Amino acid sequence: MYMNMMRKMMYFGLGAMSLTREKAEKVFSEMAEKGDISSEEAKQFVDEAIKKGEEERIEMRKVISEEIDEVKKNFSLVTRSEFEALEQRIKDLEQKLQQE
């Protein structure tokens, strides 16, 4: 029974980032109904899994943001605001040329 529960926890952990609280509660509720874990353990596992998933999601966003910044730095890409500022400067210069 312990190995079965551990296997289910491993599978749950692998998909934790994509699980919603409702799905997690359903999985652990079913485990509690079968007697694999207690209701309190089920609630604790759900809370921990959701917390861990959110922490991993935050960390993933941080890593992605850092990678994007690195790519921008390496390829000398401009930001949207920089592009829009240049676009406005061009429009302003075109207007000055038309007035002359």
Residue, then its C-alpha position, 0 to 999 in steps of 0.5 A: m500500500y505504501m509503494n502504491m501511494m508513493r507511486k501515485m505521489m510521484y505521478f502527481g508530482l510530475g503533473a503538479m504544475s499543470l494541476t488545478r486545486e480542484k483536480a488535486e483535491k479530486v485525486f487525493s479525495e479518491m485516495a482518501e476514499k480508498g484508504d490510501i491516505s487520511s482526509e487530513e493527509a489528503k488536504q495537506f498534500v493538496d496544499e503542499a502540491i499547490k504551493k510547490g506548483e506556484e513556487e515552481r511556476i514563479e521560478m520558471r517565469k524568472v528563468i524565462s525572463e532572465e533568458i529573454d533578457e540574455v537573448k535581447k542583450n546578445f542580439s542587440l534587440v530593442t524593446r517595444s518602447e524603444f521602437e515606438a520612441l524611434e518611430q515617433r522620432i522618424k515621424d517628427l523628422e518627416q514632418k520637419l522635412q515636409q515643412e521646409 
